[in-house]
Amino acid sequence: MPLPIEAVLFDFGGVLSTSPFDAFEDHERSHGLPAGFIRSLNAANHHHNAWARLERNDIGFDQFCAEFEAEAVAAGGRLDARALFATMAGEMRPGMLEAVRRCHEHFKTGLLTNNFITPLTTTRHHDVLDLFDVVVQSAVVGVRKPDPRFYLLACDELGIRPTAAVFLDDLGVNLKPARALGMRTIKVVEPADALVELEALVGIPLR
């Protein structure tokens, strides 16, 4: 039987903010690339490709751009990595942020994000970080989802067992290892539907 929920863990892009996949789709349309081309690049050799290495801060942004654009050429397309990243900030989802605020009043909260450090990185959403007891960033810790160590780092910092947490992410590949560790998971497709699921688990109103 799972432990009572002590912590609620959130992904950033695609959960708290609009999905970076929206930027991918816009870039594909404007550059004449097939739909889904960029996601397919990131799925190929997904532990060691340029995107994964950038999110672990294994390589700098200039090297990433060269390697990512070379991967695109090898896959039959061309893209502009810097132009893509300039459009990826996303917009915050007020309803989801309100849910985080309410969860923060009753539970421990954590932000678990695969992110990157680039010359285009901004701090426009820095105030959101105050809503979390723990922030785990792949570019800082050198590990990224879906590596189970990433989730365990968050649990260790929060002082909880994985079975006492619920985790929200928009990607099934990131939810699978969390679920294997014993976390309850919610896949965010429509934010309103995800909040209904989360309310049922935590037992407090979130909207």
Buried (B, 14 or more C-beta within 10 A) or exposed (E): EEEEBBBBBBBBBBBBBBBBBBBBBEBBEEBEBEEEBBBEBBEEEEEEBBBBBBBBBBBEBEEBBEBBBEBBEEBEBEBBBBEBBEBBBBEBBEEBBEBBEBBBEEBBBBBBBBBBBBEBEEEEBEEBEEBBBBBBBBBEBBBBBBBBEBBBBBBEBBEBBBBBBBBBBBBEEBBBBBEEBBBBBBBBEEBEEBBEBBBEEBEEEBE
